[in-house]
Amino acid sequence: MKRLIYLSSVVALLAVGFAFVPDAVGQARPGDGSPSQRLQVMREKLEAIRRSANGALAGLRQEGKDTKEERDNADSPVARLRSVERESSSLQSDVISLRNKLDRNEKYEASEIDQLEAAVTELQSRADLVFTETAAARANPQSTVGQPREVKKKKKFLGIFGGGGNDEYDELLGTVSPGRDRELFVSATREIRKKNFDVGRLLFQTIITTYPDSPYLPMAKLAIADAFFLEGTTSALIQAIAAYQDWLTFFPTHPLADRVVLKIAESEMRQIGLPDRDATRAKRAEVRLKALLASYPNSILKPEAERRLAEVQNNLGSHNLGIANYYYTLSVDQQKGGLKGAQSRYREIIEKYPNFAYMDEVLYKLGVTYMVEEENDQAVRYFQQIVAEYPNSEFVAKSKEQLELIGASVPEPNPDRMNVLPAPKDGFFTNFRNQLFGIYPMTIDKNGVLMTKDFDREKFELIDQIIENQGDIQTNQIPQSFTTVISDRRTASITSQTP
């Protein structure tokens, strides 16, 4: 009862579906990604809107409500749904036209993409409202849950899902009846497990826009985010971040919230390139991981978050090191200036990334820059730190030489640091492969919060438990480890309905 009361209190907010939350730090938002990535995200959103509108119209046609009189009445459900369908198709044409300009390297204004994004976001919010408000017109008081549905074979099917084949979900999407939210949830789960991500997301989205009081609604929203994450393309990951953040905004205290924050961070991590590339995604992942550790200090995910944070910060540190070394070469080796640029970057690494894997190199080169400036007191400090704290470093011998040259004492190695080995460096072929494919090795779990990437019939996952519970999951049912799988053997009868 408490859960139903709580759900009712947020119905109006949840009706907006995938709306962006603009004030969340580091989340995906309009303007994220390259121009081509932004256009791809818009195309996918518009296609989902068009399919939803087609599905709703199909239900009205089956009920004989798609008449000329209804089409001519601007306020009728048919007219409103047709308007959404037409506008989504029109915007799709605009997106394709602009994408063609990019492909042909033709001139275009950046504001064109911004304006299209604003139009798509506005249509998305309006479409979700239309789907919710027209649900009553598509209602069928007779429940067909548990009854076999006739699969309609069409010779040329260009409707809800495009392409040819069986219009299996025409009735499921088009009409509203008691208990159908559960049927939609089960069918959507099945499609995601078959890698039919677009179809699965559309079925989950239908729960959100058509059954606003459904107990499955919160988990349907989370499953949509999972579907984007599992799909794993760049445009899908951008949308995964937005969808996870949308869910987190509504359910910040849910027992799965810490896992959602980690998935947002991993969505960013999957887009991180080599350290010599743009560092935006790495910085966003760092923000997310720090937020996870600060907001959920007792989370079982803490070790996982700390490990990922160290890897992300190594990427950021390497990014700064590359810039610092450029100025170092310019100023120390070529004597062309840039000394302050090198020093500021080295110091930034020391301050922001104290556990950086190549800190010994940072300390040594920073010390050298101070020697060039004849600030020997500063230089001694860094050379002594290398000898004491990094006794196995390749820079120890050079640091001792510099200390003897200055006339400073050479410290004894710290006994607690004797087993600290230098960070391994990639071999030629590994480095060549990483450069070729833009790979930066990181620890990333590619499973979602509720579903695994590669479905195994012998595994009982969180989403199976949600189906068994009729829409939610209890805290004591969530694994006390970082996994999506609850058990290795299915014990719930409901799971026989999901592949």
PAVO-311585 format. One line per 3 residues: their letters; for each residue x, y, z of C-alpha. Coordinates in steps of 0.02 Angstrom, whole numbers, plus 50000, padded with zeros to 5 digits. Example, Ala and Ser with C-alpha at 12.3 -4.5 7.8 and 13.67 -1.06 7.14 Angstrom:
AS	50615:49775:50390 ~ 50684:49947:50357;
END
This chain:
MKR	50000:50000:50000 ~ 50139:50122:50045 ~ 50223:50086:49880;
LIY	50064:50122:49782 ~ 50037:50286:49876 ~ 50216:50336:49839;
LSS	50199:50293:49656 ~ 50040:50394:49640 ~ 50127:50546:49712;
VVA	50255:50547:49572 ~ 50143:50502:49425 ~ 50145:50676:49351;
LLA	50335:50681:49356 ~ 50358:50508:49283 ~ 50247:50546:49133;
VGF	50389:50643:49054 ~ 50481:50480:49020 ~ 50657:50519:48962;
AFV	50661:50705:49004 ~ 50835:50772:49041 ~ 50876:50836:49215;
PDA	50982:50990:49178 ~ 51060:51024:49346 ~ 51143:50857:49380;
VGQ	51331:50867:49380 ~ 51416:50772:49241 ~ 51260:50694:49166;
ARP	51225:50674:48981 ~ 51130:50821:48911 ~ 51091:50903:48744;
GDG	51256:50952:48667 ~ 51350:50797:48725 ~ 51457:50707:48597;
SPS	51517:50749:48423 ~ 51393:50822:48296 ~ 51369:50651:48215;
QRL	51340:50569:48385 ~ 51213:50702:48434 ~ 51119:50677:48271;
QVM	51119:50488:48296 ~ 51045:50508:48470 ~ 50909:50620:48400;
REK	50871:50498:48260 ~ 50849:50355:48383 ~ 50737:50458:48498;
LEA	50627:50513:48353 ~ 50613:50335:48289 ~ 50556:50277:48462;
IRR	50426:50416:48468 ~ 50363:50370:48295 ~ 50348:50187:48340;
SAN	50253:50226:48500 ~ 50131:50336:48404 ~ 50107:50202:48272;
GAL	50073:50072:48405 ~ 49943:50181:48490 ~ 49858:50221:48324;
AGL	49854:50036:48280 ~ 49756:50003:48439 ~ 49630:50138:48397;
RQE	49609:50067:48222 ~ 49571:49896:48293 ~ 49436:49976:48400;
GKD	49364:50064:48247 ~ 49406:50236:48319 ~ 49520:50296:48178;
TKE	49380:50379:48081 ~ 49380:50534:47970 ~ 49280:50626:48101;
ERD	49410:50585:48234 ~ 49552:50634:48119 ~ 49470:50802:48083;
NAD	49446:50841:48268 ~ 49611:50917:48324 ~ 49579:50872:48507;
SPV	49537:50689:48476 ~ 49661:50552:48526 ~ 49680:50501:48344;
ARL	49722:50677:48286 ~ 49844:50706:48429 ~ 49934:50542:48398;
RSV	49941:50574:48210 ~ 50014:50746:48246 ~ 50152:50668:48352;
ERE	50186:50540:48215 ~ 50196:50672:48079 ~ 50307:50788:48180;
SSS	50427:50647:48226 ~ 50440:50599:48042 ~ 50469:50780:47993;
LQS	50606:50803:48121 ~ 50684:50639:48067 ~ 50696:50709:47891;
DVI	50781:50865:47959 ~ 50904:50758:48058 ~ 50944:50650:47906;
SLR	50967:50805:47798 ~ 51090:50882:47921 ~ 51181:50716:47940;
NKL	51202:50708:47751 ~ 51282:50881:47758 ~ 51407:50816:47885;
DRN	51444:50663:47780 ~ 51476:50772:47627 ~ 51581:50896:47728;
EKY	51462:51036:47681 ~ 51451:51194:47782 ~ 51321:51201:47920;
EAS	51287:51307:48073 ~ 51315:51233:48247 ~ 51152:51317:48298;
EID	51059:51201:48179 ~ 51101:51052:48289 ~ 51058:51148:48447;
QLE	50889:51196:48376 ~ 50853:51018:48322 ~ 50897:50952:48495;
AAV	50780:51077:48575 ~ 50640:51027:48455 ~ 50667:50841:48489;
TEL	50668:50867:48678 ~ 50508:50969:48668 ~ 50423:50839:48557;
QSR	50477:50699:48673 ~ 50397:50780:48825 ~ 50239:50821:48727;
ADL	50229:50647:48652 ~ 50242:50563:48823 ~ 50100:50673:48884;
VFT	49994:50629:48731 ~ 50024:50443:48756 ~ 49973:50456:48939;
ETA	49818:50562:48905 ~ 49757:50452:48762 ~ 49776:50289:48860;
AAR	49595:50296:48915 ~ 49535:50299:48734 ~ 49633:50140:48702;
ANP	49571:50053:48859 ~ 49497:49879:48848 ~ 49411:49830:49011;
QST	49425:49646:48964 ~ 49596:49581:49012 ~ 49679:49463:48889;
VGQ	49828:49425:49001 ~ 49866:49240:48999 ~ 49767:49213:48839;
PRE	49856:49172:48675 ~ 49865:49319:48555 ~ 49848:49295:48370;
VKK	50008:49342:48282 ~ 49961:49441:48129 ~ 50063:49401:47975;
KKK	50080:49548:47857 ~ 50146:49539:47681 ~ 50227:49708:47693;
FLG	50244:49773:47869 ~ 50310:49950:47886 ~ 50218:49995:48044;
IFG	50278:49995:48222 ~ 50447:49911:48205 ~ 50488:49932:48021;
GGG	50549:49796:47904 ~ 50448:49641:47866 ~ 50381:49503:47976;
NDE	50256:49474:48117 ~ 50170:49618:48203 ~ 50179:49523:48367;
YDE	50156:49670:48484 ~ 50026:49770:48386 ~ 49885:49735:48509;
LLG	49998:49739:48661 ~ 50055:49915:48620 ~ 49894:49982:48548;
TVS	49763:49940:48679 ~ 49755:49960:48868 ~ 49687:49825:48983;
PGR	49710:49768:49163 ~ 49867:49667:49194 ~ 49946:49712:49029;
DRE	50085:49810:49113 ~ 50154:49646:49180 ~ 50140:49565:49009;
LFV	50231:49713:48932 ~ 50369:49700:49062 ~ 50395:49514:49032;
SAT	50393:49536:48842 ~ 50512:49684:48851 ~ 50634:49583:48956;
REI	50627:49442:48829 ~ 50667:49560:48685 ~ 50814:49641:48774;
RKK	50885:49469:48808 ~ 50870:49432:48622 ~ 50969:49593:48588;
NFD	50813:49674:48511 ~ 50849:49833:48607 ~ 50735:49951:48511;
VGR	50585:49836:48531 ~ 50620:49804:48715 ~ 50637:49989:48754;
LLF	50475:50028:48664 ~ 50383:49898:48767 ~ 50456:49964:48930;
QTI	50417:50143:48877 ~ 50236:50093:48844 ~ 50219:50047:49028;
ITT	50280:50220:49077 ~ 50167:50318:48960 ~ 50013:50207:48966;
YPD	50008:50135:49143 ~ 50062:50279:49257 ~ 49999:50189:49413;
SPY	50089:50026:49372 ~ 50201:49953:49508 ~ 50317:49903:49365;
LPM	50346:50085:49314 ~ 50505:50124:49416 ~ 50591:49965:49360;
AKL	50533:49991:49179 ~ 50625:50158:49181 ~ 50781:50075:49251;
AIA	50769:49933:49124 ~ 50766:50061:48982 ~ 50930:50133:49047;
DAF	51000:49956:49058 ~ 50949:49922:48878 ~ 51048:50072:48817;
FLE	51198:50019:48923 ~ 51191:49840:48861 ~ 51179:49898:48680;
GTT	51343:49990:48707 ~ 51357:50101:48552 ~ 51417:50278:48580;
SAL	51244:50352:48552 ~ 51166:50218:48663 ~ 51290:50255:48804;
IQA	51249:50441:48794 ~ 51065:50396:48815 ~ 51105:50270:48953;
IAA	51183:50410:49055 ~ 51029:50519:49033 ~ 50909:50376:49072;
YQD	51004:50318:49227 ~ 51013:50498:49289 ~ 50827:50521:49257;
WLT	50790:50367:49363 ~ 50911:50421:49499 ~ 50828:50592:49510;
FFP	50661:50512:49552 ~ 50727:50371:49662 ~ 50887:50434:49748;
THP	50861:50327:49904 ~ 50815:50165:49817 ~ 50926:50018:49871;
LAD	50988:50004:49692 ~ 51039:50188:49683 ~ 51225:50157:49714;
RVV	51229:50031:49572 ~ 51147:50158:49457 ~ 51279:50289:49499;
LKI	51415:50161:49459 ~ 51332:50124:49291 ~ 51330:50309:49249;
AES	51516:50314:49286 ~ 51546:50158:49182 ~ 51445:50233:49038;
EMR	51568:50377:49039 ~ 51717:50259:49059 ~ 51666:50160:48904;
QIG	51687:50320:48804 ~ 51858:50367:48874 ~ 51996:50368:48744;
LPD	52185:50368:48758 ~ 52263:50497:48875 ~ 52316:50606:48727;
RDA	52133:50627:48676 ~ 51994:50735:48749 ~ 51981:50709:48938;
TRA	51799:50762:48957 ~ 51730:50586:48983 ~ 51867:50541:49106;
KRA	51830:50697:49209 ~ 51645:50656:49212 ~ 51679:50477:49265;
EVR	51791:50542:49404 ~ 51651:50656:49466 ~ 51528:50511:49468;
LKA	51644:50392:49559 ~ 51688:50522:49690 ~ 51502:50556:49713;
LLA	51470:50370:49737 ~ 51603:50357:49871 ~ 51542:50515:49959;
SYP	51355:50480:49949 ~ 51362:50293:49987 ~ 51512:50271:50104;
NSI	51449:50102:50166 ~ 51405:50032:49995 ~ 51465:49858:49951;
LKP	51522:49937:49788 ~ 51655:50043:49875 ~ 51803:49932:49823;
EAE	51739:49928:49644 ~ 51719:50117:49641 ~ 51892:50145:49715;
RRL	51972:50031:49586 ~ 51886:50120:49443 ~ 51927:50290:49516;
AEV	52112:50244:49521 ~ 52106:50192:49338 ~ 52013:50348:49284;
QNN	52134:50459:49380 ~ 52280:50369:49299 ~ 52205:50415:49131;
LGS	52184:50596:49185 ~ 52358:50599:49260 ~ 52431:50529:49099;
HNL	52336:50663:49002 ~ 52418:50798:49108 ~ 52586:50711:49102;
GIA	52585:50713:48912 ~ 52553:50901:48912 ~ 52683:50931:49048;
NYY	52813:50828:48956 ~ 52783:50930:48798 ~ 52825:51090:48892;
YTL	52968:51001:48981 ~ 53049:50954:48815 ~ 53018:51128:48748;
SVD	53096:51215:48898 ~ 53228:51096:48968 ~ 53289:51004:48813;
QQK	53261:51137:48680 ~ 53273:51291:48793 ~ 53128:51377:48704;
GGL	53024:51424:48856 ~ 52870:51342:48931 ~ 52946:51302:49100;
KGA	52798:51370:49198 ~ 52678:51269:49092 ~ 52772:51109:49135;
QSR	52779:51151:49320 ~ 52594:51191:49334 ~ 52545:51026:49253;
YRE	52664:50923:49359 ~ 52602:51007:49518 ~ 52422:50978:49466;
IIE	52456:50791:49452 ~ 52535:50789:49626 ~ 52388:50883:49702;
KYP	52244:50796:49612 ~ 52309:50619:49583 ~ 52423:50573:49731;
NFA	52417:50388:49684 ~ 52463:50416:49501 ~ 52556:50266:49430;
YMD	52698:50370:49358 ~ 52722:50488:49503 ~ 52909:50454:49508;
EVL	52927:50528:49334 ~ 52822:50678:49385 ~ 52929:50712:49539;
YKL	53094:50694:49448 ~ 53050:50808:49302 ~ 52973:50937:49417;
GVT	53135:50936:49517 ~ 53235:50964:49357 ~ 53128:51116:49311;
YMV	53169:51195:49478 ~ 53354:51162:49451 ~ 53342:51253:49285;
EEE	53269:51400:49382 ~ 53408:51379:49512 ~ 53280:51348:49649;
NDQ	53381:51206:49724 ~ 53284:51197:49887 ~ 53126:51154:49791;
AVR	53219:51030:49681 ~ 53296:50939:49831 ~ 53124:50910:49903;
YFQ	53066:50812:49751 ~ 53227:50715:49722 ~ 53229:50659:49904;
QIV	53048:50604:49892 ~ 53091:50490:49745 ~ 53237:50408:49837;
AEY	53135:50381:49995 ~ 52963:50335:49927 ~ 53003:50254:49758;
PNS	53159:50150:49794 ~ 53135:50040:49641 ~ 53108:50182:49518;
EFV	53215:50206:49365 ~ 53235:50387:49423 ~ 53320:50346:49589;
AKS	53499:50345:49521 ~ 53472:50510:49430 ~ 53393:50587:49585;
KEQ	53542:50535:49692 ~ 53660:50614:49565 ~ 53564:50777:49572;
LEL	53563:50776:49762 ~ 53751:50747:49768 ~ 53777:50885:49639;
IGA	53677:51006:49746 ~ 53763:50946:49905 ~ 53603:50887:49988;
SVP	53583:50730:50094 ~ 53525:50569:50014 ~ 53387:50490:50121;
EPN	53369:50306:50160 ~ 53227:50215:50071 ~ 53065:50198:50169;
PDR	53056:50014:50225 ~ 52868:50013:50198 ~ 52895:50060:50015;
MNV	53028:49932:49971 ~ 52901:49820:49884 ~ 52827:49960:49779;
LPA	52872:49919:49600 ~ 52869:50037:49451 ~ 52708:50036:49350;
PKD	52722:49914:49204 ~ 52734:49992:49033 ~ 52649:49922:48879;
GFF	52755:49828:48754 ~ 52772:49882:48573 ~ 52629:49777:48504;
TNF	52510:49816:48647 ~ 52547:50001:48630 ~ 52525:49991:48441;
RNQ	52356:49905:48460 ~ 52297:50030:48591 ~ 52348:50176:48480;
LFG	52266:50098:48328 ~ 52099:50064:48412 ~ 52103:50203:48541;
IYP	52097:50078:48685 ~ 52135:50126:48864 ~ 52119:49970:48974;
MTI	51995:49993:49117 ~ 51891:49886:49233 ~ 51712:49896:49168;
DKN	51569:49777:49203 ~ 51463:49776:49044 ~ 51311:49701:49130;
GVL	51168:49815:49176 ~ 51092:49844:49347 ~ 50948:49723:49318;
MTK	51004:49618:49170 ~ 51164:49534:49112 ~ 51241:49568:48942;
DFD	51244:49384:48893 ~ 51087:49299:48956 ~ 51106:49127:49034;
REK	50950:49022:49063 ~ 51030:48947:49218 ~ 51048:49117:49302;
FEL	50913:49202:49405 ~ 50938:49390:49384 ~ 50873:49543:49474;
IDQ	50745:49574:49339 ~ 50676:49397:49363 ~ 50652:49435:49547;
IIE	50562:49597:49502 ~ 50442:49501:49390 ~ 50411:49374:49529;
NQG	50379:49517:49652 ~ 50254:49599:49536 ~ 50360:49752:49501;
DIQ	50486:49790:49639 ~ 50630:49714:49735 ~ 50665:49707:49921;
TNQ	50830:49760:49997 ~ 50864:49585:50065 ~ 50844:49513:49890;
IPQ	50985:49618:49816 ~ 51151:49521:49810 ~ 51280:49578:49937;
SFT	51411:49585:49801 ~ 51434:49672:49635 ~ 51330:49558:49525;
TVI	51166:49559:49429 ~ 51137:49374:49462 ~ 51044:49323:49620;
SDR	51071:49136:49604 ~ 51146:49008:49487 ~ 50989:48906:49471;
RTA	50816:48969:49433 ~ 50695:48940:49574 ~ 50552:49054:49527;
SIT	50412:48985:49420 ~ 50385:49151:49333 ~ 50553:49141:49247;
SQT	50493:49003:49135 ~ 50402:49140:49040 ~ 50562:49235:49003;
P	50694:49158:48890;
END
